[in-house]
Amino acid sequence: MNAPLASPPSVKTTCPYCGVGCGVKATPDGLGGALVEGDRDHPASQGRLCSKGAALGETIGLSTRLLHPLVRGADGALARAPWDQALDRIAAGLRQVIDAHGPGAVAFYLSGQLLTEDYYAANKLAKGFIGTSHVDTNSRLCMSSSVAGHKRGFGSDTVPGSYEDLDAADLIVLVGSNAAWCHPVLFRRMEAARKARGTRFVVIDPRGTETAAEADLHLPLAHGTDALLFSGLLAHLAESSAFDAAYVRDHTTGFEAALASARAATPDAAATARACGLDEADVARFFALFADTARTVTCYSQGVNQSAVGTDKVNAILNCHFATGRMGREGMGPFSLTGQPNAMGGREVGGLANQLAAHMGFSPEEVDRVRRFWGAPHMATHEGLKAVDMFAAIGRGEIKALWVMGTNPAVSLPEADTVRTALAGLDLFVLSENVLDNDTAACSPHVMLPAAAWGEKDGTVTNSERRISRQRPFLALPGEVKPNWWALAQVAARLGHADAFRWRGPADIFREHAALSGFENAGTRDFDISAYAEIADAAFQDFAPVQWPAPRGRAQGTARLFAEGGYFTPDRRARFVAPRPVAAVRAEPPFPFILNTGRIRDQWHTMTRTGLSPRLGSHIPAPFVAIHPEDAAPLGLREGALARISSAHGAAVLEVKTDAGQKRGTLFAPIHWSEATSSHGRVGPLVHAVTDPVSGQPDSKATPAAIAPYEARFEGFILARRRIKPPPGLWWARAALEGGFGWRLAGDLGPEDWAGWVKAAAPADVAELVDAPSGLYRAAAFDQEGRLDFAVFIGPAGQRVAWDALKGLLAEETVSAADRRRVLSGRRAGAAVGGPLVCACFGVPKDSIIAAIRGGACDTSAVGETLKAGTNCGSCLPEIRRLLAETMVPV
């Protein structure tokens, strides 16, 4: 009798999405996929995953992957090429640009999706061996104001606390953070603290978000006034018993000037309320809560960072923690919630244009130190151009060569259409990607290199609490895919620098990175992981998560900093910083609204990964704009209709969502849709390229904009088992569905137009329903095996039919005779319409939750017991609570 086949071993790795850094346990299925679950041993997440992390197994196929190098030929087309040809082309192109224009004509644009080892290799090649400091990252778009604020206040880019402080806090202040959707695993920890110890939440956000719905106090302040609110708080704290005079005296400088500035701008709660557009009683309550609660953590994220005054906002928050001595102690401190899985790791190795590796800057001493450690022949000596300025320089022709890795700037940067134009003018454009088709890949790169994806990557990442974790591979590298660090080392060798890049694997790079962090340090720099400078290969494979600093002799790391001072300024004292005077952001005709952009629960960045998951695509399947009902009504905008949003820089067409939590005069639109997933859903082209003067971070929260109805005679949908191209001239948005795809449609094509398109696109077996006078057209096409190939439903605008009942047919191997008869009615045998998805983790739709509530599930726990909805990451709990409030009949 044959012995049973052994199950593939599980591999512990780290989630590739937000900065929480959740531990993942992946078990390969032997077919190129894997079972994904939370790692209960990982201290950051303790076994939990959010909806995106739980769906990782649905995103690791090869259908969209770039598997071989591509090189642009003389005819302008990309064609498959051997690695040697692609690498030779890059090296020759770089050498030509450097010889003709100098190293300053070369730039690298990196990503918080890269592993630290990839980041390190790119920065070493660029700043030490090519001699360009024009190396920046998409982390500039989400994190750099926090970095700048920390460096002004702490003297270093340090997050003082740990996630454990969220467990121990009695008050958590969330500023510009929709953590319930964007950091749901952390938000579950906060909710657990509320249940265990009565922790209270204050949410400071112009929007009535899902996080605000959970708050004890929500302060919907006017856009851009966060620093005024915290300046008012500082003035209040200085007169309260919470003021820690000893800490201010012994460990800080600049208090008197910061206090004088705060008193001049916002001397009391009444003045603060007026400046911020808030109710005076609410401001006074916030001030009292903060003053009276010693264990206070202030968490801040994109609403703070993505602002023209983002750095000042950060420093205004830090000032209040300095004044109370609530720094680096259990349950208290400021806490920057990072947007990407390795934004912090990138900063550790110099991934920003104003940094060198190991948290060093461009002072002559630091430049010389890194030069000597690397043996660098062409060391960059001054700061480079930050992201927005970098692409502006590309547009002006000053930068001639660009290497982009793991990011999609043609979608994500502000004024994104200008970025596309700039990319087209490069002498050398290299794109390292793991997908074949995205908006940046459509901008005619000269070389595309196939990079390793999550599940194949091998190296480290650092999360928001300074915790370094391993990303381990559990899938083999497919096709001719290679790690980014390897490609960089190969180009370095072709440029004559082989000895400095002779790494055998990521452990070699990590050791070098760790050694540099401790080189001539002696406690003068915050980032030090020199305890791992000689880590053995086997120990690197088994590396357990650790928080830096971990200097020699302290391999266990450090949980908290600054409780006893010891800042990384020259005099070791923290700096109070007075924010610049600022007024609330206002919009005027012809752009009378303020456009705020951001993330939604179940999608990530530009959807190249999450867009592959049917359950993630089912929650919000189309790009939208949120507007207050009282703003929508006089403009003729109705729920579910289309609207054209425009700014001075571009336009988009989005579905309307009326939202009473939206501040009057403001709009909100998500950032995730691209030309690959929507015809008119990109919002990057609208966003102005205004940046914070200190951090260089773009202001993505306050672009002046206009909104008007988008007129379309017809609307409907396509369901298809395969990717098909809708007719030209339509508005469309595509979502992944189980067994295929769904397209929302709108436009002026009537029944006759659609009949012609179906005839050209369909196999022979087509059922049609045509009612030309009423504008109705429906068709269902079946393949030779009797499966539904695609279905088209079109009708007059405003009479949309939901695809919920029919979409299940895409996953069926055959369509029954009963379903064939019903399909054109929008129904199928025995199927109940489920409505939009609410719980992505367990695939629970709205109608099932309403049915459970009507059946006696009277709270979220009961709904969870009945359907499991809300029992994993909890990001759907605000929506479940809303359904409970709407559905339950008062007794």
Disulfide bonds with the S-S distance in Angstrom:
none
